[in-house]
Amino acid sequence: VGLWDPATGQPVGNPLTGHTGPVHTAAFSPDSRLLATAGVDGTVRLWDPATGQPVGNPLTGHTGPVHTAAFSPDSRLLATTSRDATVRLWDPATGQPVGNPLAEHDTLALAVAFSPNGTLLATAGVDGTARLWNAGSGQPVGNPLTRRTGPVHTAAFSPNGALLATAGVDGTARLWNAGSGQPVGDPLARQTNQVSAMAFSPNGTLLASGHDEGTVRLWDPATGQPVGIPLTGHTGTVFAVAFSPDDAVLASAGQDSTVRLWVALPSRSPADR
């Protein structure tokens, strides 16, 4: 795992080594004190980003490759998903598991996300469902969010926590009321290709989706309607999309080994929609 200075594009310190196989995921804690990495060797490792040194022992317990990792907004919990069909919660301060594994998915959970206030955890999996959990107790909240005909690749909360967006292999993206678990409106216009990534803008007025035909699309989450034309340029699946904190720039990363930066649309008031 490499650390980089984004201002210069230069590496910072030596690569972080210790994993014995490919590394699937890396996540900074919101307080910037920890970096979590995980991968095929089934372990989760914590690092001090300032020094590049490991923090404590590897977190073990998963019996298969670890696919994703996410910190809670207050940095007090770390959630991980694995090919062993479980989601685990950890206390990053001690490296100890919190509660029992969350094992409601039939197989691999592909995505995990905390709500902005940290009370809910969303997971999405190969079994075609997304699920909501009480992050404090580890108990499921409501029924599974279904209406899928294939794996669900991504789950993202809106900045105010009111909406959850999910999308996957069946080419549809859906919005859900995060409080009730009920669908909000119709699915966003169905695509012929799968949706591989989604992200809300920090001000909540845009939702970006990445697709396996190499396009990025923008949506108005208030209406479910597309905004502008698809953004083209990637020549393979778009694996990740992310907005800058000031809403000005959208980044996309793809199978074609490129990262592209786009000028995002200016913020819009409800009257402008």
C-alpha positions as CSV (number, residue, x, y, z in Angstrom):
1,V,0.0,0.0,0.0
2,G,1.5,3.4,-1.0
3,L,1.0,6.8,0.7
4,W,1.2,9.8,-1.6
5,D,1.4,13.6,-1.3
6,P,-1.6,14.8,-3.4
7,A,0.0,18.3,-3.8
8,T,3.1,16.9,-5.5
9,G,2.1,13.4,-6.6
10,Q,5.2,12.1,-4.8
11,P,5.3,9.0,-2.5
12,V,5.5,9.6,1.2
13,G,7.7,7.1,3.0
14,N,8.1,3.5,2.1
15,P,5.3,1.2,0.9
16,L,3.3,-0.4,3.7
17,T,4.0,-4.1,3.6
18,G,2.7,-7.1,5.6
19,H,-0.2,-8.4,3.6
20,T,0.5,-11.7,1.9
21,G,-1.8,-11.3,-1.0
22,P,-3.5,-8.6,-3.1
23,V,-4.9,-5.7,-1.1
24,H,-8.6,-5.0,-2.0
25,T,-9.4,-2.0,0.1
26,A,-7.9,1.0,2.0
27,A,-9.9,3.5,4.2
28,F,-8.8,6.4,6.3
29,S,-10.5,7.0,9.6
30,P,-12.4,10.4,9.6
31,D,-10.1,11.7,12.3
32,S,-7.1,10.9,10.1
33,R,-5.4,8.9,12.8
34,L,-5.7,5.4,11.2
35,L,-5.5,3.8,7.8
36,A,-7.2,0.4,7.5
37,T,-6.2,-2.0,4.7
38,A,-7.5,-5.5,3.9
39,G,-7.4,-8.1,1.2
40,V,-7.1,-11.7,0.0
41,D,-5.1,-12.9,3.0
42,G,-8.3,-12.4,5.2
43,T,-6.7,-10.0,7.6
44,V,-7.4,-6.3,8.3
45,R,-4.4,-4.2,9.2
46,L,-4.3,-0.8,10.9
47,W,-1.6,1.8,10.2
48,D,-0.5,5.2,11.5
49,P,-0.6,7.3,8.4
50,A,1.9,9.9,9.9
51,T,4.6,7.3,10.4
52,G,3.6,4.4,8.1
53,Q,4.0,2.0,11.1
54,P,1.5,-0.7,11.9
55,V,-0.8,-0.2,14.8
56,G,-1.4,-3.3,16.9
57,N,-1.7,-6.8,15.5
58,P,-3.6,-7.7,12.4
59,L,-7.4,-8.1,12.9
60,T,-8.2,-11.7,12.3
61,G,-11.5,-13.5,12.3
62,H,-12.7,-13.5,8.7
63,T,-12.2,-16.9,7.1
64,G,-12.1,-15.6,3.5
65,P,-10.7,-12.6,1.6
66,V,-11.8,-9.2,2.9
67,H,-13.5,-7.2,0.2
68,T,-14.3,-3.7,1.7
69,A,-13.7,-1.7,4.8
70,A,-15.4,1.5,6.2
71,F,-15.0,3.6,9.3
72,S,-17.9,5.1,11.2
73,P,-18.1,8.9,11.1
74,D,-16.8,9.2,14.7
75,S,-13.9,6.8,13.9
76,R,-14.9,4.5,16.7
77,L,-16.1,1.5,14.6
78,L,-14.6,-0.2,11.6
79,A,-16.8,-2.4,9.4
80,T,-15.5,-5.1,7.0
81,T,-17.0,-7.5,4.5
82,S,-15.6,-10.8,3.4
83,R,-16.1,-13.6,1.0
84,D,-17.0,-15.7,4.1
85,A,-20.5,-14.1,3.8
86,T,-20.1,-12.1,7.0
87,V,-19.8,-8.4,7.9
88,R,-17.7,-7.7,11.0
89,L,-17.5,-4.7,13.3
90,W,-14.3,-3.9,15.1
91,D,-13.1,-1.4,17.7
92,P,-10.1,0.2,16.0
93,A,-8.8,1.5,19.3
94,T,-8.3,-2.1,20.7
95,G,-8.3,-4.2,17.5
96,Q,-11.1,-6.4,19.1
97,P,-14.3,-7.5,17.4
98,V,-17.5,-5.8,18.5
99,G,-20.4,-8.2,18.8
100,N,-21.1,-11.2,16.6
101,P,-20.5,-11.3,12.8
102,L,-23.4,-9.9,10.8
103,A,-24.4,-13.0,8.7
104,E,-27.7,-12.3,7.1
105,H,-26.3,-12.2,3.5
106,D,-26.3,-15.5,1.8
107,T,-22.9,-14.9,0.3
108,L,-20.3,-12.1,-0.2
109,A,-21.3,-8.5,0.8
110,L,-19.8,-6.3,-1.8
111,A,-20.4,-2.9,-0.1
112,V,-20.6,-1.4,3.3
113,A,-21.4,2.2,4.4
114,F,-22.3,4.0,7.6
115,S,-25.0,6.6,7.7
116,P,-23.7,10.2,8.3
117,N,-24.8,10.1,12.0
118,G,-23.3,6.7,12.5
119,T,-26.4,5.0,13.7
120,L,-27.1,2.8,10.7
121,L,-24.9,0.5,8.6
122,A,-25.9,-0.5,5.1
123,T,-24.6,-3.6,3.3
124,A,-25.1,-4.8,-0.2
125,G,-24.3,-8.3,-1.5
126,V,-24.1,-10.9,-4.2
127,D,-27.4,-12.3,-3.0
128,G,-29.2,-9.4,-4.7
129,T,-30.2,-7.6,-1.4
130,A,-29.2,-4.6,0.5
131,R,-29.6,-4.5,4.3
132,L,-29.8,-2.0,7.1
133,W,-28.3,-2.6,10.5
134,N,-28.2,-0.9,13.8
135,A,-24.5,0.0,14.0
136,G,-24.6,0.0,17.8
137,S,-26.2,-3.4,18.4
138,G,-25.4,-5.1,15.1
139,Q,-29.1,-6.1,14.7
140,P,-30.9,-6.0,11.4
141,V,-33.3,-3.1,10.9
142,G,-36.4,-3.9,9.0
143,N,-36.6,-6.3,6.0
144,P,-34.0,-6.7,3.3
145,L,-34.1,-4.1,0.5
146,T,-34.8,-6.4,-2.5
147,R,-36.1,-5.9,-6.0
148,R,-32.9,-7.0,-7.6
149,T,-32.2,-9.6,-10.2
150,G,-28.4,-9.9,-9.6
151,P,-25.6,-8.8,-7.2
152,V,-25.8,-5.3,-5.6
153,H,-22.4,-3.7,-6.1
154,T,-22.7,-0.4,-4.2
155,A,-24.6,1.4,-1.4
156,A,-24.3,5.1,-0.5
157,F,-26.1,7.3,2.0
158,S,-27.1,10.9,1.1
159,P,-25.3,13.5,3.2
160,N,-28.3,14.1,5.4
161,G,-28.8,10.4,5.9
162,A,-32.4,10.4,4.6
163,L,-31.7,8.4,1.4
164,L,-29.8,5.2,0.6
165,A,-28.8,4.6,-3.0
166,T,-28.1,1.1,-4.2
167,A,-27.2,-0.3,-7.7
168,G,-25.8,-3.4,-9.3
169,V,-25.6,-5.9,-12.1
170,D,-29.2,-5.6,-13.2
171,G,-28.5,-2.1,-14.5
172,T,-30.8,-0.2,-12.2
173,A,-30.1,2.3,-9.4
174,R,-32.6,2.7,-6.7
175,L,-33.3,5.2,-3.9
176,W,-34.6,4.1,-0.5
177,N,-35.9,5.9,2.5
178,A,-33.2,5.1,5.1
179,G,-35.6,5.4,8.0
180,S,-38.4,3.1,6.7
181,G,-36.5,0.9,4.2
182,Q,-39.2,1.8,1.6
183,P,-38.4,2.6,-2.1
184,V,-38.5,6.3,-3.1
185,G,-39.9,6.8,-6.5
186,D,-39.2,4.7,-9.5
187,P,-35.8,3.2,-10.3
188,L,-33.4,5.6,-11.9
189,A,-33.6,5.0,-15.7
190,R,-32.5,1.5,-16.3
191,Q,-29.2,1.1,-18.2
192,T,-28.2,-1.8,-20.5
193,N,-25.0,-2.2,-18.5
194,Q,-24.4,-2.8,-14.8
195,V,-23.9,0.0,-12.3
196,S,-20.6,-0.5,-10.5
197,A,-20.2,2.6,-8.3
198,M,-22.4,5.5,-6.8
199,A,-21.7,8.6,-4.7
200,F,-23.7,11.6,-3.6
201,S,-22.2,15.1,-3.8
202,P,-21.5,16.6,-0.4
203,N,-24.4,19.1,-0.8
204,G,-26.8,16.3,-1.7
205,T,-28.0,17.8,-5.0
206,L,-26.3,15.3,-7.3
207,L,-25.8,11.5,-7.4
208,A,-23.1,10.1,-9.6
209,S,-23.0,6.5,-11.0
210,G,-20.3,4.6,-12.7
211,H,-21.0,2.0,-15.4
212,D,-19.3,-1.0,-16.9
213,E,-19.5,0.4,-20.4
214,G,-17.2,3.2,-19.2
215,T,-19.6,6.1,-18.6
216,V,-20.3,8.2,-15.6
217,R,-23.9,9.5,-15.2
218,L,-25.3,12.3,-13.0
219,W,-28.7,12.3,-11.4
220,D,-31.0,14.6,-9.4
221,P,-31.9,12.5,-6.3
222,A,-34.9,14.8,-5.6
223,T,-36.5,13.8,-8.9
224,G,-34.7,10.7,-10.0
225,Q,-34.0,12.3,-13.4
226,P,-30.7,12.4,-15.2
227,V,-28.7,15.6,-15.2
228,G,-26.9,16.4,-18.5
229,I,-25.5,13.8,-20.8
230,P,-23.3,10.8,-19.8
231,L,-19.7,11.6,-19.2
232,T,-17.6,9.5,-21.6
233,G,-13.9,8.8,-21.9
234,H,-13.2,5.7,-19.9
235,T,-12.7,2.6,-22.0
236,G,-13.6,0.0,-19.4
237,T,-15.7,-0.4,-16.2
238,V,-15.8,2.7,-13.9
239,F,-15.0,1.2,-10.5
240,A,-15.3,4.3,-8.3
241,V,-16.7,7.8,-8.3
242,A,-16.1,10.5,-5.7
243,F,-16.9,14.2,-5.3
244,S,-14.5,16.7,-3.8
245,P,-15.6,18.2,-0.5
246,D,-16.5,21.5,-2.1
247,D,-18.7,19.8,-4.8
248,A,-16.6,21.4,-7.6
249,V,-14.9,18.3,-9.0
250,L,-16.0,14.7,-9.6
251,A,-13.3,12.0,-9.9
252,S,-13.8,8.6,-11.6
253,A,-11.4,5.6,-11.7
254,G,-11.7,2.8,-14.1
255,Q,-10.6,-0.6,-15.4
256,D,-8.6,1.3,-18.1
257,S,-6.1,2.2,-15.4
258,T,-7.0,5.9,-15.6
259,V,-8.4,8.4,-13.1
260,R,-10.4,11.2,-14.7
261,L,-11.4,14.6,-13.2
262,W,-14.7,16.3,-14.2
263,V,-16.0,19.8,-13.4
264,A,-19.1,19.1,-11.5
265,L,-22.2,21.2,-12.0
266,P,-22.6,24.2,-9.6
267,S,-24.7,23.9,-6.6
268,R,-28.4,24.4,-7.2
269,S,-31.1,25.6,-4.9
270,P,-34.5,23.7,-4.9
271,A,-36.0,26.5,-7.0
272,D,-33.4,25.9,-9.7
273,R,-34.2,22.2,-10.1
